[in-house]
């Protein structure tokens, strides 16, 4: 049973790490995310959710709500808020749960604010300057990951 728990923990933390790392690279380089990659990770996340978690439809909806809200916000405000960021949250929500997801969102907003403040004060950027958000999600995920003690933490 311990091996199964370890496998679950590795999947739960490593897969979102890889997904956010890929998303960070594409967000910085191309200012977008690859939808095919996102679809692959979303299907994998659904399989994880169905196999490893014993949660029902209500938990599924709760975990997906932040991503859905960000996608709706993106559609309403014509992409001033990134559609790709919402898709990233949809995938990560299935792995991490609502508490970790909100912690990641909170810390990423703080990190983004600090970075944006630095850019405005030191670099004198224009109003049209855009900042990729996924790298801040990735950094926040790293903070949450370190706080929890890593993949092989034996606390159950």
N, C-alpha and C positions, 0 to 999 in steps of 0.2 A: 504493500500500500504506500510505503514511503517513496518508492521509485515512481509510482503513478503521480503522487503529489509533486515530486520534483519535476517531472515532465510537464505537468500542468503549470507549475510556476515558471519554468523556462519558456514555455509557449506564451504564457500570459504577459511576460515582460520582454522577451526577446523579439517577438514578432512586431509589436508596436514600435520597438526601438528601430528595427530595420525599416519599417514603413515610414516612420518619421525622418529617418536619415535620408532615404530616397526622396521623400517629399521636400526636405530641406534643400537638397542639391538642386532639384528641378525648380523649386520656388526661387532660389537665388539666381540660378543661371537663366531660366526661361520665363520667370514670373508666372508660372502655371504648374499644374500637376498633370501627370499622365493618367488619364481616365481608365485605361486598360489595366495599369498597375493597381489603381484604386479598386477596380472591380475584382481583381484577383484577391487582394487582401480582404475585401469585404466578404467575399464568398468564404475565404478561410476563417474570417472572424465569425461568420454565421455558423460554420461547422464547429468551431471552438465553443461558441455559445450553446449550441445544442448538445454537444458531447460532454464537455467538462462542467458546465454549470447546470444546476438543476433548477434554473429560474424559469418563470413563466412569461407569458405575453406582456403582463404589466411591467415586469422588470425590463424586458426588451424595449418597450416604448419609453420608459423612463431613461434608459441608457442612451437612446437615440435622440431624445428631445433637444439637447444642446446643438447637435449637428443639424437637425431639421430647422431649428430656429435661426441658425446662422445662414443656412441656405435660403430660407424665406426672406430674411433680412437682405441678403445679397440680391435676390430677385427684385425686391421692392426698391432698393436704392441703386439699382443698375450697376452692380459690381464695385461700388465704393468699398464694400466689405467683400472679401473674396469668397467666391463660390467654392473654390478648392479647399479653403479652410474648413468650411462646413462638411465637405466630403471627408476630409481627414478626421474630423471629430466623430463622424458617423462610424468609421472603422475603429478608432481608438475607444469609443464608448463601449463597444461590445467586449473588448478585452479588459478594460480597466474598471468599469463601474462608474456610477455617478459621482461618488465622493472624490475619487482620484481625478476624474475628468474636470470637476469644478476646481480642484486644487491646481491642476495644470493650467486651466484657463486663467485663474487668478494670478498665479505667478508669471505666466506669459504676458499678461497685460502689464504687470509691474515692470518686467524686464523691457518690454516694448516701449513703455512710457519713458524709462530711463534712457534708452537708446535714442528715441525720438527727441528728447530734450537735449541730449548731447549733440545730435545732428543739427538741430535748430540753432543752438548757441554757438557751437564751434565751427560748423561747416557752412552755415548760412544757406540752407537748401531752399529751393523754391516750393511753392504751394502744390505743384504737380508731382513732387517727389513721392514715390511710393516705397514703402518698406515691406519686405516679405515677412509674413507672420509665422509661417511654419517653423523657421529656425528658432523662434522664441518658444513655440510649443515643444520643440525638441529639447531645448535647454531646460525647460520646466519639467518635462518628463524625466530628464536626468536627475533633477533635484528630488523629485518624488521617488525615483528609483533608489537613490542613495539613502533617502530618509527611511525607506522600508528595509534597507539592509542588503540589497542585492538579490540575485536570483536564488542562490542556494541557502538563504536564510531558513533555519529549521523551525521557526516559530509557526505553529499551526493552531 
